[in-house]
């Protein structure tokens, strides 16, 4: 997103990238979770809402080099489990960011999703 600022938070289970506009208001985030297993990504953008994807890590292609990871459709998002895990793992990050993302996670079922 050109012209924006971003911050990145990480743990062994998740990565959180937060995008801001010029006034430093949050315009979106991507929460990548279940790293190292079946990694998935929930993305929220102020102008388009939610999308949920699986991360295809580019591995496992016989007789081929590793490919660049890409996001592929995966509409199942266990929001209660991920919200609880995020709340636990986000204790050390900026409180404003943690509260904002947590509220978006628990409001997920009331929203339209774009897979």
Residue pairs with C-beta under 8 A, 6 or more apart in sequence:
1 19
1 27
1 28
3 22
4 19
4 20
4 21
4 22
4 27
5 19
5 20
5 24
6 17
6 18
6 19
6 20
7 17
7 18
7 20
7 94
7 97
8 15
8 16
8 17
8 18
9 15
9 16
9 18
9 90
9 93
9 97
10 16
11 89
12 35
12 36
13 33
13 34
13 35
13 85
13 89
14 31
14 32
14 33
14 34
14 35
14 85
14 86
14 89
15 30
15 31
15 32
15 35
16 29
16 30
16 31
16 32
16 90
16 93
16 97
16 101
17 29
17 30
17 32
18 26
18 28
18 29
18 97
18 101
19 26
19 27
19 28
19 29
19 45
20 26
20 27
21 27
26 46
26 97
26 100
27 45
27 46
27 47
28 43
28 44
28 45
28 46
29 43
29 44
29 100
29 101
29 104
30 41
30 42
30 43
30 44
31 41
31 42
31 43
31 82
31 86
31 101
31 105
32 39
32 40
32 41
32 55
33 39
33 40
33 41
33 42
33 82
33 85
33 86
34 40
38 54
39 54
39 55
39 57
40 52
40 53
40 54
40 55
40 74
40 77
41 52
41 53
41 54
41 55
41 71
42 50
42 51
42 52
42 77
42 82
42 105
42 108
43 50
43 51
43 52
43 53
44 50
44 104
48 114
49 111
49 112
49 113
49 114
50 108
50 111
50 112
50 113
50 114
51 113
51 114
51 115
52 74
52 75
52 76
52 77
52 113
52 115
53 71
53 72
53 73
53 74
53 115
54 71
54 72
54 73
54 74
55 69
55 70
55 71
55 72
56 69
56 70
56 71
56 72
57 69
58 66
58 67
58 68
58 69
58 70
59 66
61 67
73 115
74 115
75 113
75 115
77 108
77 113
79 105
79 106
79 108
79 109
80 106
82 105
83 102
83 105
83 106
83 108
86 98
86 101
86 102
86 105
87 98
87 102
90 97
90 98
90 101
90 102
91 98
